[in-house]
Amino acid sequence: GRATLYTWSVVHRNDLPPFGDQVPYVAAVVDLAEGPRMMTRVVDVPEHELRPGMELTVAFRTGGDGVAVPVFTAPPSRPPS
């Protein structure tokens, strides 16, 4: 469920269904904690906060077809210790 942001691009135009209704979105490549690298989306993180090496956690989004896909977001903030 953990990953590190490797690179990303903000997509402002996509004519392919269903992506055209979802712009803008962040298409990203992340390094999974388990080792592999995967293409995904980063959600609920403002574009100006994205940084290479940023820690991310998995979330799942269910599409209109009922299929859940993994996306990544910033981990919940921890209270100071």
N, C-alpha and C positions, 0 to 999 in steps of 0.2 A: 503493500500500500504506500510505499514511500518512493520518491523520485527526485532527481535533480534536473533543473531546467538546463538544457544544452543550447538550444537556439529556438527562435520563434519568428513568426511573421503575422502581422495583423491583416486579415483579409477583409477588404472593403467591398469587393464585388465578386460574386460567384453566380453564374447563370445556371448552374446545375441544380435540379431539385434534389433534396429539400434545402440545400445550403443557401440559396438566394434569399430565403426568408430569415436567415440567421445572422446575416452580416450586420455589423462587423463582428468578427470572432478571431480568437488567437489560435492559429495552427502552430503546433510546437513539436519539437523532438526532445524527449526526456530520457535520462539514464535511470533505469529502474535500480532500486537498491539490490535486487537479485542479480544484476549484471547486464541484462539485455538493454538495448536502446529501442525506443518505440516512438512512432508518430501518434499524436493525440491532440487534444484541445486543452487549453488552460481557461478556466472559468472563474468568474467572481474575483478577479484580480485586476485592478486598474492597470492599463498599459504602461503608465509611467513608473509603476512599481516593479515591473519585470526586470530581472537581472540574470546574467549567466551564473550558473551555480546555485540559484535560488532553490531552497528546499520546497517540495510540494508533496501533497498527499492525494491519494486517489479518492474520487467520488464517482458515483454512477448516475447517468442520466438515461431515462427511458424514453425512446422515441415513439412516434405515433403507431409504429408497428409492434410495440410492446417489448422490443429488444433493448436490454440495458447495455450501455457501452461505458468503458472507463474514460473518465476525464480527470484532470488534475487541478488542484486549487491550493492556495496557501494553507499551511497547517493552522489549526486553531491557536490563538495566542495563549501562552501559558501565563498564569499569574506569577508575579515576582516571588522568588523564594527568600 
